[in-house]
Amino acid sequence: MSQANMQALLRLKAWQLFLLLFGVPMVLQAVVISALFTESEILDPWAVVGLLFVAFLTLGLLLVWVYALGSHLYRRLPATTVMSLTRFRIAVVLPVAYVFLLLLYAGNVFREGSQVSVNGFITLFVLLHLSSMACLFYCLYFTAKALKTVERNAPVPVSEYLGEFFLLWFFPVGIWVLQPRVNRLFAAPPSQTPG
């Protein structure tokens, strides 16, 4: 995704971002779930793949917004703030790769009709899932801390950005609170960041 597209994503109004991150995936999920209730035996297994695809799309869209926000905020951090952009980038990519691999695996199982090796699959699934959860929490931590640090233009303790962390975590609600702040922040040039 280009820098211009990421900047445009940060300038969306809260309702536009809400529809993109929550509305579109919910409509797609409703379509896929309705396919589960049809009489077709062909669609039933693929509906599960469809649900995984919607999860992949939702996670992907959310992480694109979080990545755009985190990477652009990183450029505006005060010089005294120490945060790792490389670690943030890795933490963004791993959950997407995990869901993509899960989607490919599920599609392969349904296409070939093969049986799942339960023990190996569950072990791998649990390890990848826990790793992805840790990466997601790191992304939320990084973005929340960067947002509050840029707004204050000084390093902040955990208690200062804990609210932003939970708003990012519960993103359908948090979008309505955070996106107007992001809009104000990126409407001003970096030297005139509102504090």
Secondary structure, DSSP 8 states (H G I E B T S, - for coil): --HHHHHHHHTS-HHHHHIIIIIHHHHHHHHHHHHHTSS-TTHHHHHHHHHHHHHHHHHHHHHHHHHHHHHHHHHHS-TT----HHHHHHHHHHHHHHHHHHHHHHHHHHHHT----HHHHHHHHHHHHHHHHHHHHHHHHHHHHHHHHHHHTS---HHHHHHHHHHHHTHHHHHHHHHHHHHHHHHS-GGG---
